[in-house]
Amino acid sequence: MYSEKVVEYFMHPKNVGRLDPADGVGEVGNPRCGDVMKIYLRVQKDRIEDIRFETFGCAAAIATSSMITEMVKGKTLEEALAVSNKDVADALGGLPPEKIHCSLLAEEGIRAAIVDYRERARNA
């Protein structure tokens, strides 16, 4: 059902936990399956300096959360916004069709965290 990479990132996720203080936080969820993903960003000079996640969900949700943090860490905000759910799924060696929504949550989580960061920066 899952690729070796999905199993690896589920069993040994990277960048797990809360980032405090965070410059931006994105929380997304899928009511259909119950997955909830929270992504924390620390931004320095328009670049993601650090990133963490907390995810309640299935193996694919945890694996996609972990993978996207690895993919965008060190990137500019614009580069991070260009990472798609397909990029995440491909990096994990694919996902079963019924789990593609998990990669979409990862994409949406990064976007939400960047929107939150930009709103905070604008209001500071």
MODELLER restraints for C-alpha pairs under 7 A, 6 or more apart:
rsr = mdl.restraints
at = mdl.atoms
rsr.add(forms.Gaussian(group=physical.xy_distance, feature=features.Distance(at['CA:1:A'], at['CA:96:A']), mean=6.61, stdev=0.5))
rsr.add(forms.Gaussian(group=physical.xy_distance, feature=features.Distance(at['CA:2:A'], at['CA:95:A']), mean=6.55, stdev=0.5))
rsr.add(forms.Gaussian(group=physical.xy_distance, feature=features.Distance(at['CA:2:A'], at['CA:96:A']), mean=6.98, stdev=0.5))
rsr.add(forms.Gaussian(group=physical.xy_distance, feature=features.Distance(at['CA:3:A'], at['CA:93:A']), mean=5.88, stdev=0.5))
rsr.add(forms.Gaussian(group=physical.xy_distance, feature=features.Distance(at['CA:3:A'], at['CA:94:A']), mean=6.83, stdev=0.5))
rsr.add(forms.Gaussian(group=physical.xy_distance, feature=features.Distance(at['CA:5:A'], at['CA:92:A']), mean=5.23, stdev=0.5))
rsr.add(forms.Gaussian(group=physical.xy_distance, feature=features.Distance(at['CA:5:A'], at['CA:93:A']), mean=6.33, stdev=0.5))
rsr.add(forms.Gaussian(group=physical.xy_distance, feature=features.Distance(at['CA:6:A'], at['CA:60:A']), mean=6.67, stdev=0.5))
rsr.add(forms.Gaussian(group=physical.xy_distance, feature=features.Distance(at['CA:6:A'], at['CA:63:A']), mean=5.58, stdev=0.5))
rsr.add(forms.Gaussian(group=physical.xy_distance, feature=features.Distance(at['CA:6:A'], at['CA:92:A']), mean=5.54, stdev=0.5))
rsr.add(forms.Gaussian(group=physical.xy_distance, feature=features.Distance(at['CA:9:A'], at['CA:63:A']), mean=4.71, stdev=0.5))
rsr.add(forms.Gaussian(group=physical.xy_distance, feature=features.Distance(at['CA:9:A'], at['CA:66:A']), mean=6.45, stdev=0.5))
rsr.add(forms.Gaussian(group=physical.xy_distance, feature=features.Distance(at['CA:10:A'], at['CA:59:A']), mean=5.46, stdev=0.5))
rsr.add(forms.Gaussian(group=physical.xy_distance, feature=features.Distance(at['CA:10:A'], at['CA:62:A']), mean=5.64, stdev=0.5))
rsr.add(forms.Gaussian(group=physical.xy_distance, feature=features.Distance(at['CA:10:A'], at['CA:63:A']), mean=4.67, stdev=0.5))
rsr.add(forms.Gaussian(group=physical.xy_distance, feature=features.Distance(at['CA:13:A'], at['CA:63:A']), mean=6.71, stdev=0.5))
rsr.add(forms.Gaussian(group=physical.xy_distance, feature=features.Distance(at['CA:13:A'], at['CA:66:A']), mean=5.45, stdev=0.5))
rsr.add(forms.Gaussian(group=physical.xy_distance, feature=features.Distance(at['CA:14:A'], at['CA:66:A']), mean=5.38, stdev=0.5))
rsr.add(forms.Gaussian(group=physical.xy_distance, feature=features.Distance(at['CA:15:A'], at['CA:51:A']), mean=6.63, stdev=0.5))
rsr.add(forms.Gaussian(group=physical.xy_distance, feature=features.Distance(at['CA:15:A'], at['CA:52:A']), mean=4.74, stdev=0.5))
rsr.add(forms.Gaussian(group=physical.xy_distance, feature=features.Distance(at['CA:15:A'], at['CA:53:A']), mean=6.40, stdev=0.5))
rsr.add(forms.Gaussian(group=physical.xy_distance, feature=features.Distance(at['CA:15:A'], at['CA:66:A']), mean=6.50, stdev=0.5))
rsr.add(forms.Gaussian(group=physical.xy_distance, feature=features.Distance(at['CA:15:A'], at['CA:69:A']), mean=6.76, stdev=0.5))
rsr.add(forms.Gaussian(group=physical.xy_distance, feature=features.Distance(at['CA:16:A'], at['CA:52:A']), mean=5.39, stdev=0.5))
rsr.add(forms.Gaussian(group=physical.xy_distance, feature=features.Distance(at['CA:16:A'], at['CA:53:A']), mean=5.12, stdev=0.5))
rsr.add(forms.Gaussian(group=physical.xy_distance, feature=features.Distance(at['CA:16:A'], at['CA:54:A']), mean=6.15, stdev=0.5))
rsr.add(forms.Gaussian(group=physical.xy_distance, feature=features.Distance(at['CA:17:A'], at['CA:52:A']), mean=5.63, stdev=0.5))
rsr.add(forms.Gaussian(group=physical.xy_distance, feature=features.Distance(at['CA:17:A'], at['CA:53:A']), mean=5.43, stdev=0.5))
rsr.add(forms.Gaussian(group=physical.xy_distance, feature=features.Distance(at['CA:17:A'], at['CA:54:A']), mean=5.49, stdev=0.5))
rsr.add(forms.Gaussian(group=physical.xy_distance, feature=features.Distance(at['CA:18:A'], at['CA:40:A']), mean=6.74, stdev=0.5))
rsr.add(forms.Gaussian(group=physical.xy_distance, feature=features.Distance(at['CA:18:A'], at['CA:52:A']), mean=6.01, stdev=0.5))
rsr.add(forms.Gaussian(group=physical.xy_distance, feature=features.Distance(at['CA:18:A'], at['CA:53:A']), mean=6.40, stdev=0.5))
rsr.add(forms.Gaussian(group=physical.xy_distance, feature=features.Distance(at['CA:18:A'], at['CA:54:A']), mean=6.72, stdev=0.5))
rsr.add(forms.Gaussian(group=physical.xy_distance, feature=features.Distance(at['CA:19:A'], at['CA:40:A']), mean=5.78, stdev=0.5))
rsr.add(forms.Gaussian(group=physical.xy_distance, feature=features.Distance(at['CA:19:A'], at['CA:52:A']), mean=6.00, stdev=0.5))
rsr.add(forms.Gaussian(group=physical.xy_distance, feature=features.Distance(at['CA:22:A'], at['CA:40:A']), mean=5.81, stdev=0.5))
rsr.add(forms.Gaussian(group=physical.xy_distance, feature=features.Distance(at['CA:22:A'], at['CA:41:A']), mean=5.52, stdev=0.5))
rsr.add(forms.Gaussian(group=physical.xy_distance, feature=features.Distance(at['CA:22:A'], at['CA:42:A']), mean=5.37, stdev=0.5))
rsr.add(forms.Gaussian(group=physical.xy_distance, feature=features.Distance(at['CA:23:A'], at['CA:41:A']), mean=5.65, stdev=0.5))
rsr.add(forms.Gaussian(group=physical.xy_distance, feature=features.Distance(at['CA:23:A'], at['CA:42:A']), mean=4.99, stdev=0.5))
rsr.add(forms.Gaussian(group=physical.xy_distance, feature=features.Distance(at['CA:23:A'], at['CA:43:A']), mean=6.30, stdev=0.5))
rsr.add(forms.Gaussian(group=physical.xy_distance, feature=features.Distance(at['CA:23:A'], at['CA:117:A']), mean=5.52, stdev=0.5))
rsr.add(forms.Gaussian(group=physical.xy_distance, feature=features.Distance(at['CA:24:A'], at['CA:40:A']), mean=5.88, stdev=0.5))
rsr.add(forms.Gaussian(group=physical.xy_distance, feature=features.Distance(at['CA:24:A'], at['CA:41:A']), mean=5.08, stdev=0.5))
rsr.add(forms.Gaussian(group=physical.xy_distance, feature=features.Distance(at['CA:24:A'], at['CA:42:A']), mean=6.84, stdev=0.5))
rsr.add(forms.Gaussian(group=physical.xy_distance, feature=features.Distance(at['CA:24:A'], at['CA:113:A']), mean=5.00, stdev=0.5))
rsr.add(forms.Gaussian(group=physical.xy_distance, feature=features.Distance(at['CA:24:A'], at['CA:114:A']), mean=6.23, stdev=0.5))
rsr.add(forms.Gaussian(group=physical.xy_distance, feature=features.Distance(at['CA:24:A'], at['CA:116:A']), mean=5.07, stdev=0.5))
rsr.add(forms.Gaussian(group=physical.xy_distance, feature=features.Distance(at['CA:24:A'], at['CA:117:A']), mean=3.96, stdev=0.5))
rsr.add(forms.Gaussian(group=physical.xy_distance, feature=features.Distance(at['CA:25:A'], at['CA:38:A']), mean=6.94, stdev=0.5))
rsr.add(forms.Gaussian(group=physical.xy_distance, feature=features.Distance(at['CA:25:A'], at['CA:39:A']), mean=5.58, stdev=0.5))
rsr.add(forms.Gaussian(group=physical.xy_distance, feature=features.Distance(at['CA:25:A'], at['CA:40:A']), mean=4.59, stdev=0.5))
rsr.add(forms.Gaussian(group=physical.xy_distance, feature=features.Distance(at['CA:25:A'], at['CA:41:A']), mean=6.31, stdev=0.5))
rsr.add(forms.Gaussian(group=physical.xy_distance, feature=features.Distance(at['CA:25:A'], at['CA:113:A']), mean=4.40, stdev=0.5))
rsr.add(forms.Gaussian(group=physical.xy_distance, feature=features.Distance(at['CA:25:A'], at['CA:116:A']), mean=6.03, stdev=0.5))
rsr.add(forms.Gaussian(group=physical.xy_distance, feature=features.Distance(at['CA:26:A'], at['CA:38:A']), mean=5.56, stdev=0.5))
rsr.add(forms.Gaussian(group=physical.xy_distance, feature=features.Distance(at['CA:26:A'], at['CA:39:A']), mean=5.12, stdev=0.5))
rsr.add(forms.Gaussian(group=physical.xy_distance, feature=features.Distance(at['CA:26:A'], at['CA:40:A']), mean=6.63, stdev=0.5))
rsr.add(forms.Gaussian(group=physical.xy_distance, feature=features.Distance(at['CA:26:A'], at['CA:109:A']), mean=5.26, stdev=0.5))
rsr.add(forms.Gaussian(group=physical.xy_distance, feature=features.Distance(at['CA:26:A'], at['CA:110:A']), mean=6.61, stdev=0.5))
rsr.add(forms.Gaussian(group=physical.xy_distance, feature=features.Distance(at['CA:26:A'], at['CA:112:A']), mean=4.39, stdev=0.5))
rsr.add(forms.Gaussian(group=physical.xy_distance, feature=features.Distance(at['CA:26:A'], at['CA:113:A']), mean=3.71, stdev=0.5))
rsr.add(forms.Gaussian(group=physical.xy_distance, feature=features.Distance(at['CA:26:A'], at['CA:116:A']), mean=6.70, stdev=0.5))
rsr.add(forms.Gaussian(group=physical.xy_distance, feature=features.Distance(at['CA:27:A'], at['CA:37:A']), mean=5.68, stdev=0.5))
rsr.add(forms.Gaussian(group=physical.xy_distance, feature=features.Distance(at['CA:27:A'], at['CA:38:A']), mean=4.31, stdev=0.5))
rsr.add(forms.Gaussian(group=physical.xy_distance, feature=features.Distance(at['CA:27:A'], at['CA:39:A']), mean=6.43, stdev=0.5))
rsr.add(forms.Gaussian(group=physical.xy_distance, feature=features.Distance(at['CA:27:A'], at['CA:109:A']), mean=6.00, stdev=0.5))
rsr.add(forms.Gaussian(group=physical.xy_distance, feature=features.Distance(at['CA:27:A'], at['CA:112:A']), mean=6.79, stdev=0.5))
rsr.add(forms.Gaussian(group=physical.xy_distance, feature=features.Distance(at['CA:28:A'], at['CA:36:A']), mean=5.87, stdev=0.5))
rsr.add(forms.Gaussian(group=physical.xy_distance, feature=features.Distance(at['CA:28:A'], at['CA:37:A']), mean=5.39, stdev=0.5))
rsr.add(forms.Gaussian(group=physical.xy_distance, feature=features.Distance(at['CA:28:A'], at['CA:38:A']), mean=6.52, stdev=0.5))
rsr.add(forms.Gaussian(group=physical.xy_distance, feature=features.Distance(at['CA:28:A'], at['CA:105:A']), mean=6.54, stdev=0.5))
rsr.add(forms.Gaussian(group=physical.xy_distance, feature=features.Distance(at['CA:28:A'], at['CA:108:A']), mean=6.86, stdev=0.5))
rsr.add(forms.Gaussian(group=physical.xy_distance, feature=features.Distance(at['CA:28:A'], at['CA:109:A']), mean=5.70, stdev=0.5))
rsr.add(forms.Gaussian(group=physical.xy_distance, feature=features.Distance(at['CA:29:A'], at['CA:35:A']), mean=5.54, stdev=0.5))
rsr.add(forms.Gaussian(group=physical.xy_distance, feature=features.Distance(at['CA:29:A'], at['CA:36:A']), mean=4.22, stdev=0.5))
rsr.add(forms.Gaussian(group=physical.xy_distance, feature=features.Distance(at['CA:29:A'], at['CA:37:A']), mean=6.10, stdev=0.5))
rsr.add(forms.Gaussian(group=physical.xy_distance, feature=features.Distance(at['CA:29:A'], at['CA:105:A']), mean=6.89, stdev=0.5))
rsr.add(forms.Gaussian(group=physical.xy_distance, feature=features.Distance(at['CA:30:A'], at['CA:36:A']), mean=6.61, stdev=0.5))
rsr.add(forms.Gaussian(group=physical.xy_distance, feature=features.Distance(at['CA:34:A'], at['CA:57:A']), mean=6.66, stdev=0.5))
rsr.add(forms.Gaussian(group=physical.xy_distance, feature=features.Distance(at['CA:35:A'], at['CA:56:A']), mean=5.67, stdev=0.5))
rsr.add(forms.Gaussian(group=physical.xy_distance, feature=features.Distance(at['CA:35:A'], at['CA:57:A']), mean=4.35, stdev=0.5))
rsr.add(forms.Gaussian(group=physical.xy_distance, feature=features.Distance(at['CA:35:A'], at['CA:58:A']), mean=6.98, stdev=0.5))
rsr.add(forms.Gaussian(group=physical.xy_distance, feature=features.Distance(at['CA:35:A'], at['CA:61:A']), mean=6.75, stdev=0.5))
rsr.add(forms.Gaussian(group=physical.xy_distance, feature=features.Distance(at['CA:36:A'], at['CA:55:A']), mean=5.68, stdev=0.5))
rsr.add(forms.Gaussian(group=physical.xy_distance, feature=features.Distance(at['CA:36:A'], at['CA:56:A']), mean=5.21, stdev=0.5))
rsr.add(forms.Gaussian(group=physical.xy_distance, feature=features.Distance(at['CA:36:A'], at['CA:57:A']), mean=6.38, stdev=0.5))
rsr.add(forms.Gaussian(group=physical.xy_distance, feature=features.Distance(at['CA:37:A'], at['CA:54:A']), mean=6.01, stdev=0.5))
rsr.add(forms.Gaussian(group=physical.xy_distance, feature=features.Distance(at['CA:37:A'], at['CA:55:A']), mean=4.38, stdev=0.5))
rsr.add(forms.Gaussian(group=physical.xy_distance, feature=features.Distance(at['CA:37:A'], at['CA:56:A']), mean=6.46, stdev=0.5))
rsr.add(forms.Gaussian(group=physical.xy_distance, feature=features.Distance(at['CA:37:A'], at['CA:109:A']), mean=6.79, stdev=0.5))
rsr.add(forms.Gaussian(group=physical.xy_distance, feature=features.Distance(at['CA:38:A'], at['CA:53:A']), mean=5.55, stdev=0.5))
rsr.add(forms.Gaussian(group=physical.xy_distance, feature=features.Distance(at['CA:38:A'], at['CA:54:A']), mean=5.18, stdev=0.5))
rsr.add(forms.Gaussian(group=physical.xy_distance, feature=features.Distance(at['CA:38:A'], at['CA:55:A']), mean=6.15, stdev=0.5))
rsr.add(forms.Gaussian(group=physical.xy_distance, feature=features.Distance(at['CA:38:A'], at['CA:109:A']), mean=6.74, stdev=0.5))
rsr.add(forms.Gaussian(group=physical.xy_distance, feature=features.Distance(at['CA:39:A'], at['CA:52:A']), mean=5.91, stdev=0.5))
rsr.add(forms.Gaussian(group=physical.xy_distance, feature=features.Distance(at['CA:39:A'], at['CA:53:A']), mean=4.47, stdev=0.5))
rsr.add(forms.Gaussian(group=physical.xy_distance, feature=features.Distance(at['CA:39:A'], at['CA:54:A']), mean=6.63, stdev=0.5))
rsr.add(forms.Gaussian(group=physical.xy_distance, feature=features.Distance(at['CA:39:A'], at['CA:109:A']), mean=6.07, stdev=0.5))
rsr.add(forms.Gaussian(group=physical.xy_distance, feature=features.Distance(at['CA:39:A'], at['CA:110:A']), mean=6.68, stdev=0.5))
rsr.add(forms.Gaussian(group=physical.xy_distance, feature=features.Distance(at['CA:39:A'], at['CA:113:A']), mean=6.33, stdev=0.5))
rsr.add(forms.Gaussian(group=physical.xy_distance, feature=features.Distance(at['CA:40:A'], at['CA:51:A']), mean=5.57, stdev=0.5))
rsr.add(forms.Gaussian(group=physical.xy_distance, feature=features.Distance(at['CA:40:A'], at['CA:52:A']), mean=5.19, stdev=0.5))
rsr.add(forms.Gaussian(group=physical.xy_distance, feature=features.Distance(at['CA:40:A'], at['CA:53:A']), mean=6.04, stdev=0.5))
rsr.add(forms.Gaussian(group=physical.xy_distance, feature=features.Distance(at['CA:40:A'], at['CA:113:A']), mean=6.62, stdev=0.5))
rsr.add(forms.Gaussian(group=physical.xy_distance, feature=features.Distance(at['CA:41:A'], at['CA:48:A']), mean=6.63, stdev=0.5))
rsr.add(forms.Gaussian(group=physical.xy_distance, feature=features.Distance(at['CA:41:A'], at['CA:50:A']), mean=5.99, stdev=0.5))
rsr.add(forms.Gaussian(group=physical.xy_distance, feature=features.Distance(at['CA:41:A'], at['CA:51:A']), mean=4.68, stdev=0.5))
rsr.add(forms.Gaussian(group=physical.xy_distance, feature=features.Distance(at['CA:41:A'], at['CA:52:A']), mean=6.81, stdev=0.5))
rsr.add(forms.Gaussian(group=physical.xy_distance, feature=features.Distance(at['CA:41:A'], at['CA:113:A']), mean=6.71, stdev=0.5))
rsr.add(forms.Gaussian(group=physical.xy_distance, feature=features.Distance(at['CA:42:A'], at['CA:48:A']), mean=6.00, stdev=0.5))
rsr.add(forms.Gaussian(group=physical.xy_distance, feature=features.Distance(at['CA:42:A'], at['CA:49:A']), mean=5.56, stdev=0.5))
rsr.add(forms.Gaussian(group=physical.xy_distance, feature=features.Distance(at['CA:42:A'], at['CA:50:A']), mean=5.01, stdev=0.5))
rsr.add(forms.Gaussian(group=physical.xy_distance, feature=features.Distance(at['CA:42:A'], at['CA:51:A']), mean=6.25, stdev=0.5))
rsr.add(forms.Gaussian(group=physical.xy_distance, feature=features.Distance(at['CA:43:A'], at['CA:49:A']), mean=5.27, stdev=0.5))
rsr.add(forms.Gaussian(group=physical.xy_distance, feature=features.Distance(at['CA:46:A'], at['CA:76:A']), mean=5.65, stdev=0.5))
rsr.add(forms.Gaussian(group=physical.xy_distance, feature=features.Distance(at['CA:46:A'], at['CA:77:A']), mean=5.99, stdev=0.5))
rsr.add(forms.Gaussian(group=physical.xy_distance, feature=features.Distance(at['CA:47:A'], at['CA:74:A']), mean=6.10, stdev=0.5))
rsr.add(forms.Gaussian(group=physical.xy_distance, feature=features.Distance(at['CA:47:A'], at['CA:75:A']), mean=5.52, stdev=0.5))
rsr.add(forms.Gaussian(group=physical.xy_distance, feature=features.Distance(at['CA:47:A'], at['CA:76:A']), mean=4.04, stdev=0.5))
rsr.add(forms.Gaussian(group=physical.xy_distance, feature=features.Distance(at['CA:47:A'], at['CA:77:A']), mean=5.82, stdev=0.5))
rsr.add(forms.Gaussian(group=physical.xy_distance, feature=features.Distance(at['CA:48:A'], at['CA:73:A']), mean=5.55, stdev=0.5))
rsr.add(forms.Gaussian(group=physical.xy_distance, feature=features.Distance(at['CA:48:A'], at['CA:74:A']), mean=5.08, stdev=0.5))
rsr.add(forms.Gaussian(group=physical.xy_distance, feature=features.Distance(at['CA:48:A'], at['CA:75:A']), mean=5.68, stdev=0.5))
rsr.add(forms.Gaussian(group=physical.xy_distance, feature=features.Distance(at['CA:48:A'], at['CA:76:A']), mean=6.09, stdev=0.5))
rsr.add(forms.Gaussian(group=physical.xy_distance, feature=features.Distance(at['CA:48:A'], at['CA:77:A']), mean=6.69, stdev=0.5))
rsr.add(forms.Gaussian(group=physical.xy_distance, feature=features.Distance(at['CA:49:A'], at['CA:73:A']), mean=6.49, stdev=0.5))
rsr.add(forms.Gaussian(group=physical.xy_distance, feature=features.Distance(at['CA:49:A'], at['CA:74:A']), mean=5.58, stdev=0.5))
rsr.add(forms.Gaussian(group=physical.xy_distance, feature=features.Distance(at['CA:50:A'], at['CA:73:A']), mean=6.26, stdev=0.5))
rsr.add(forms.Gaussian(group=physical.xy_distance, feature=features.Distance(at['CA:51:A'], at['CA:69:A']), mean=6.15, stdev=0.5))
rsr.add(forms.Gaussian(group=physical.xy_distance, feature=features.Distance(at['CA:51:A'], at['CA:73:A']), mean=6.42, stdev=0.5))
rsr.add(forms.Gaussian(group=physical.xy_distance, feature=features.Distance(at['CA:52:A'], at['CA:69:A']), mean=6.82, stdev=0.5))
rsr.add(forms.Gaussian(group=physical.xy_distance, feature=features.Distance(at['CA:53:A'], at['CA:65:A']), mean=6.71, stdev=0.5))
rsr.add(forms.Gaussian(group=physical.xy_distance, feature=features.Distance(at['CA:55:A'], at['CA:62:A']), mean=5.97, stdev=0.5))
rsr.add(forms.Gaussian(group=physical.xy_distance, feature=features.Distance(at['CA:60:A'], at['CA:99:A']), mean=6.55, stdev=0.5))
rsr.add(forms.Gaussian(group=physical.xy_distance, feature=features.Distance(at['CA:60:A'], at['CA:102:A']), mean=6.17, stdev=0.5))
rsr.add(forms.Gaussian(group=physical.xy_distance, feature=features.Distance(at['CA:61:A'], at['CA:102:A']), mean=4.94, stdev=0.5))
rsr.add(forms.Gaussian(group=physical.xy_distance, feature=features.Distance(at['CA:64:A'], at['CA:88:A']), mean=6.52, stdev=0.5))
rsr.add(forms.Gaussian(group=physical.xy_distance, feature=features.Distance(at['CA:64:A'], at['CA:102:A']), mean=6.53, stdev=0.5))
rsr.add(forms.Gaussian(group=physical.xy_distance, feature=features.Distance(at['CA:64:A'], at['CA:103:A']), mean=5.57, stdev=0.5))
rsr.add(forms.Gaussian(group=physical.xy_distance, feature=features.Distance(at['CA:64:A'], at['CA:106:A']), mean=6.04, stdev=0.5))
rsr.add(forms.Gaussian(group=physical.xy_distance, feature=features.Distance(at['CA:65:A'], at['CA:106:A']), mean=5.50, stdev=0.5))
rsr.add(forms.Gaussian(group=physical.xy_distance, feature=features.Distance(at['CA:67:A'], at['CA:88:A']), mean=6.61, stdev=0.5))
rsr.add(forms.Gaussian(group=physical.xy_distance, feature=features.Distance(at['CA:68:A'], at['CA:88:A']), mean=6.21, stdev=0.5))
rsr.add(forms.Gaussian(group=physical.xy_distance, feature=features.Distance(at['CA:68:A'], at['CA:106:A']), mean=6.43, stdev=0.5))
rsr.add(forms.Gaussian(group=physical.xy_distance, feature=features.Distance(at['CA:72:A'], at['CA:80:A']), mean=5.22, stdev=0.5))
rsr.add(forms.Gaussian(group=physical.xy_distance, feature=features.Distance(at['CA:81:A'], at['CA:111:A']), mean=6.29, stdev=0.5))
rsr.add(forms.Gaussian(group=physical.xy_distance, feature=features.Distance(at['CA:84:A'], at['CA:107:A']), mean=5.87, stdev=0.5))
rsr.add(forms.Gaussian(group=physical.xy_distance, feature=features.Distance(at['CA:85:A'], at['CA:103:A']), mean=4.77, stdev=0.5))
rsr.add(forms.Gaussian(group=physical.xy_distance, feature=features.Distance(at['CA:85:A'], at['CA:104:A']), mean=4.89, stdev=0.5))
rsr.add(forms.Gaussian(group=physical.xy_distance, feature=features.Distance(at['CA:85:A'], at['CA:106:A']), mean=6.87, stdev=0.5))
rsr.add(forms.Gaussian(group=physical.xy_distance, feature=features.Distance(at['CA:85:A'], at['CA:107:A']), mean=5.37, stdev=0.5))
rsr.add(forms.Gaussian(group=physical.xy_distance, feature=features.Distance(at['CA:88:A'], at['CA:103:A']), mean=6.09, stdev=0.5))
rsr.add(forms.Gaussian(group=physical.xy_distance, feature=features.Distance(at['CA:89:A'], at['CA:95:A']), mean=5.94, stdev=0.5))
rsr.add(forms.Gaussian(group=physical.xy_distance, feature=features.Distance(at['CA:89:A'], at['CA:103:A']), mean=6.03, stdev=0.5))
